[in-house]
Amino acid sequence: MDTDLGASQREHWQSVYDRNPHMYGADPSDPARYALEAFTDRGARTVLELGAGHGRDALWLAARGLRVHAADFSATALEQLARTAREQGVAERVDTHLHDARAPLPLADGSVDAVFAHMLLCMALTTGQIQALVNEIGRVLRPGGTLVYTVRHTGDAHYGAGLDHGDDIFEHGGFAVHFFDRALVADLAAGWDLVEVAPFEEGELPRRLWRITQTTSAFR
C-alpha cells in the first residue's frame, strides 16, 4: 500500500467512526462466536484482536473471561471501546493498542494464546505487508496458538470494481479492500497447520468471505 493510500484510509476510518459511533452495533460477529469456541477448545486465555474497531467482538470475548488485547489504527474507535469496557465492567480484561498493521506488533514473543482478525488482513495492505503481519502474528503466538481471520475473496461482487490500486486492491465507496485468492491463503499458511477455510457471507450485497483457521506448531 502506498503512503498516500494508507494515510487516506486512516483518515477515512477515523471519519467513519466519528460520524457513526458503534457503527457495527453491540452484538458479536459470527466469526467471533466461532473464534471463541475454537480458542477455548485449545485452552486459550489471552487473545489479540487486530482491527478491533469500537470493540463489539473484543468486549464480547472479554465478557466471556478472556484477556483481550484490542488493536486498531483508529484512536476514535479505541476511545469508544475503552469507554464501553468500563461501562460493562470488563476494563480489567481489556488492553487497547493504537497500532498500524504495517508496523511490528506491540507484544512480546509468545505472549498470546490466540489471534482474531475479522476483515483486517483484507484492508488496503500489499501482499508483502500482509505476509509480514502474519509473520508477526506467528511471533506473538505461543507454540500451538491459533489464528482465526476472515477476508473478502475474489468471488466477491466488488472484486474488480471501483478504483484499482493494483495487487488485487480495489477501492469502492471510500473503502479500499485487498481481495484474497486461494493461492494467497496457502502462502500465508506456509509453516502453519491450516485447519479450515470456510466460506460465508455477511452484510449487504452480500459480502463474500473466507474464515481461515490455522495454528502454529506446538514445538518451536
C-alpha positions in Angstrom: 0.0 0.0 0.0 1.4 3.4 -1.0 1.8 6.0 1.7 -1.0 8.2 0.3 -3.5 5.4 0.3 -2.5 4.3 3.8 -3.0 7.9 5.1 -6.3 8.4 3.3 -7.7 5.1 4.6 -6.7 6.0 8.2 -8.5 9.4 7.8 -11.5 7.7 6.2 -11.9 5.3 9.1 -11.5 8.0 11.7 -14.2 10.0 10.0 -16.5 7.0 9.7 -16.1 6.3 13.5 -16.6 9.9 14.3 -19.8 10.1 12.4 -21.1 6.7 13.3 -20.2 5.7 16.9 -20.7 2.0 17.5 -21.4 1.6 13.8 -21.4 -2.2 13.9 -23.6 -2.5 16.9 -23.0 -4.3 20.2 -23.7 -7.9 19.1 -20.6 -10.0 18.2 -19.9 -11.1 14.7 -20.5 -14.7 13.7 -16.7 -15.2 13.2 -16.1 -14.1 16.8 -18.6 -16.6 18.0 -16.8 -19.3 16.1 -13.4 -18.0 17.3 -14.4 -18.2 21.0 -15.2 -21.9 20.6 -12.0 -22.5 18.6 -9.9 -20.7 21.1 -11.4 -22.1 24.3 -11.2 -25.7 22.8 -7.5 -25.2 22.7 -7.2 -23.7 26.2 -6.7 -20.1 25.1 -6.9 -17.4 27.9 -5.2 -14.4 26.2 -6.3 -13.1 22.8 -5.1 -10.4 20.5 -7.8 -8.9 18.2 -6.5 -7.0 15.2 -8.7 -4.3 13.8 -10.9 -4.3 16.9 -12.8 -1.1 15.9 -15.1 0.1 18.6 -15.0 -3.4 20.2 -18.1 -5.4 19.6 -16.0 -8.6 19.4 -13.3 -7.7 21.8 -15.8 -6.8 24.5 -17.8 -9.9 23.9 -14.7 -12.1 24.2 -13.7 -10.3 27.4 -17.2 -10.7 28.9 -16.6 -14.5 28.5 -13.5 -14.5 30.6 -10.7 -14.0 28.0 -8.0 -11.4 28.5 -8.1 -9.3 25.3 -5.5 -7.1 23.6 -7.6 -4.9 21.2 -5.5 -3.2 18.5 -6.7 -0.7 15.9 -5.3 2.3 14.0 -8.3 4.5 14.9 -7.9 6.4 18.1 -11.6 7.3 18.0 -12.7 3.7 17.8 -10.3 2.7 20.7 -11.7 5.5 22.9 -15.2 4.2 22.3 -14.0 0.6 23.1 -12.3 1.6 26.3 -15.3 3.7 27.5 -17.7 0.8 26.8 -15.3 -1.7 28.6 -15.6 0.5 31.7 -19.4 0.7 31.4 -19.6 -3.1 31.0 -17.2 -3.8 33.9 -14.7 -5.7 31.8 -12.0 -3.0 31.6 -9.6 -5.0 33.7 -9.6 -7.7 31.0 -9.1 -5.3 28.0 -5.9 -3.6 26.9 -6.1 -1.2 23.9 -3.2 -0.7 21.5 -3.1 2.1 18.9 -1.5 0.2 16.1 -0.9 0.3 12.3 -1.0 -3.1 10.8 2.1 -2.3 8.7 4.2 -2.0 11.9 5.5 -4.7 14.2 3.0 -5.8 16.8 3.5 -4.2 20.2 3.6 -7.5 22.1 6.4 -9.9 23.2 7.2 -13.2 21.6 4.8 -16.0 22.5 2.7 -13.7 24.7 -0.8 -14.6 23.5 -2.7 -17.8 23.0 -4.8 -16.7 20.1 -5.3 -14.0 17.5 -8.5 -12.9 15.9 -8.9 -10.6 12.9 -12.2 -10.0 11.2 -11.5 -8.4 7.8 -8.3 -6.7 9.0 -6.0 -8.7 6.7 -8.0 -7.6 3.7 -7.7 -3.9 4.3 -5.6 -1.8 2.0 -2.4 -3.8 2.6 0.0 -5.0 0.0 0.7 -8.8 -0.3 4.1 -8.2 1.3 2.6 -6.2 4.2 0.1 -9.0 4.8 2.8 -11.6 4.8 4.9 -9.5 7.3 1.8 -9.2 9.5 1.2 -12.9 9.5 4.8 -13.4 10.4 4.4 -11.0 13.3 1.2 -12.9 14.4 3.3 -16.1 14.4 5.9 -14.4 16.6 3.5 -13.2 19.3 1.5 -16.5 19.4 2.6 -19.2 21.9 3.5 -22.6 20.4 0.3 -24.3 19.5 -1.5 -21.0 19.3 -4.5 -20.3 17.0 -5.2 -17.7 14.4 -8.7 -17.1 13.1 -9.0 -14.5 10.4 -11.6 -13.5 7.8 -11.1 -11.9 4.4 -13.2 -10.9 1.4 -12.2 -13.0 -1.6 -12.0 -12.7 -5.4 -15.5 -14.2 -5.7 -17.0 -11.1 -4.0 -19.1 -8.8 -6.2 -16.9 -5.8 -5.5 -13.7 -7.6 -6.8 -12.6 -5.7 -9.8 -15.0 -2.8 -9.2 -14.1 0.8 -8.3 -10.6 2.3 -8.2 -7.9 -0.2 -9.0 -4.8 0.3 -6.8 -3.1 -2.9 -8.1 -2.2 -6.1 -6.1 -5.9 -7.0 -6.0 -6.7 -3.9 -4.0 -9.9 -2.1 -5.2 -11.5 1.0 -3.6 -15.2 1.2 -3.6 -17.3 3.8 -1.7 -14.1 5.1 0.0 -13.1 1.7 1.4 -10.0 0.0 -0.1 -10.0 -3.8 0.1 -7.4 -6.4 -0.8 -9.3 -9.3 -2.2 -7.8 -12.8 -1.5 -7.4 -15.7 -3.8 -6.7 -19.3 -2.6 -3.1 -19.0 -3.5 -2.6 -16.1 -1.1 -4.3 -18.1 1.7 -2.0 -21.0 1.0 1.1 -18.8 1.0 0.1 -17.3 4.4 -0.4 -20.8 5.8 3.1 -21.9 4.9 4.8 -23.2 8.1 1.5 -23.3 9.9 -1.1 -26.1 10.3 -4.1 -25.0 8.1 -7.2 -26.2 9.9 -10.0 -24.9 7.8 -11.0 -22.4 5.0 -14.8 -21.9 5.4 -16.8 -19.7 3.0 -19.5 -17.5 4.4 -21.5 -14.3 3.5 -22.1 -11.2 5.6 -24.0 -7.9 5.3 -25.4 -6.3 2.3 -24.6 -7.3 -1.3 -23.7 -9.7 0.4 -20.0 -9.6 1.0 -18.4 -13.0 0.3 -15.7 -14.1 2.7 -13.5 -16.9 3.9 -12.9 -17.7 7.5 -9.5 -19.2 7.9 -8.3 -21.1 10.9 -4.6 -22.0 11.3 -2.4 -23.0 14.2 1.3 -22.7 15.0 3.4 -25.8 15.7 3.3 -27.0 19.3 7.0 -27.4 19.1 9.1 -24.3 18.1 
